[in-house]
Amino acid sequence: MYPRPIADDAPVKRGLYISLVVLVLLLWLVPLLAVMATSLRSFDEVMAGNYWGWPKTFNFAENYTSVFTQTAMARYFINSLIITVPSVFGVLILSTMTGFVLSRYRFRSAQLIFALFVGGNFLPAQIMMIPVRDLMVELGLYDTYYALIIFHIAFQTGFATLFMRNFIAALPDELFQAARAEGASARQTLVHVVVPLVRPALAALAILTFTFVWNDYFWAIVLTQSEAVKPVTAGLNNLRGEWVSSWNLVAAATIMVAIPPVAMFFLMQRHFIAGLTVGAVKG
């Protein structure tokens, strides 16, 4: 199942492997480096066609300041926070409760309910576009924060339930037996026993959900229309002019949009790794 380690006495294979790794890494990094370089160029330099060369002038402060002073990116950032933060908390709360019930209680249709949670992850998002949009219109939620918040909570809870169910199922049975012996209710067991022990899983799930919701573009353009509620991903498209686009500002805004999920990952990296490894022990 796993690739065999390359022996030390096979320098050709080891050299070929390292070369392929470096090549793939460069192919992945080149677009990112090009965007970072473009965000430092002046508008005239971009219009002159210098996309891949070394920047002649470094307009770091000017470009990144203009993102918030000459565009509506500040509003889009606030919109993304208003949408993402409640979505993350909603997913964490619902998935913890459903994961606890599905992993620790045996009842009729439990497997069917779990299959419905998991099966929703296999549906292409495109086939739900029209039904979800029509539903939000009927509910009067179209082009509001609530449309995106409700959808993201509903859409992400399936994967999150699978994640939390496996993590909670890996906890020792003796803990729950002791809680029942002490007369703890299901709610007390969840709050005082399960939640403190699944903090690494919650941290990992928070990072994943934050990244999914923050980086979403498809549903941002399907469920929103006005500038007042658009998140950053949809707002980036508005930075393109009808005739001329300031690609240096677009590149700078793109870098700024990528910072929050990257920063959150590095701040919670230890919990993220622990959550992924421990949660995969028992199914």
Secondary structure, DSSP 4 states (H G I P E B T S, - for coil): --PPPPPTT-HHHHHHHHHHHHHHHHHHHHHHHHHHHHTTS-HHHHHTT-SSSPPSS--HHHHHHHHHHTSSHHHHHHHHHHHHHHHHHHHHHHHHHHHHHHHH---TTHHHHHHHHHHGGGS-GGGGHHHHHHHHHHTT-TTSHHHHHHHHHHHHHHHHHHHHHHHHHTS-HHHHHHHHHTT--HHHHIIIIIHHHTHHHHHHHHHHHHHHHHT--HHHHHS--STTT--HHHHHHTTS-SS---HHHHHHHHHHHHHHHHHHHHHTHHHHHHHHHHTTS--
